[in-house]
Amino acid sequence: AVFGVVWGLCSIGPVGAAAGLALAAGAMRAARRGRVRHEFPPIVTPMGYVPTGLLYWLVTGLDLGVLLSVPTLLMIAGVLPPPLAVGLQAVASLLGLGLFVTRA
């Protein structure tokens, strides 16, 4: 979490520091994932089978990090002004991290 906040401050300022907490929540979720579940049905492609359990395992953690970082992504896209993005990102990060830690 500390590395994410420091990297965020150096790269895109206060909104990056707030986004570091969201990415920390995603990293904690990824750290808690179990083994790859091979009982999920595979996706059949012309080049062979793609195991869906592996795909599910790969996106676990990434989904939470991206979902909680939506205000930062909207600021980068130019939809949100930076002061509003900082506030929304701080609220989203703290709420998401708090809910993840207390629920897990």
Order of alpha helices (4+ residues) and beta strands (2+ residues): alpha-alpha-beta-beta-alpha-alpha-alpha-alpha
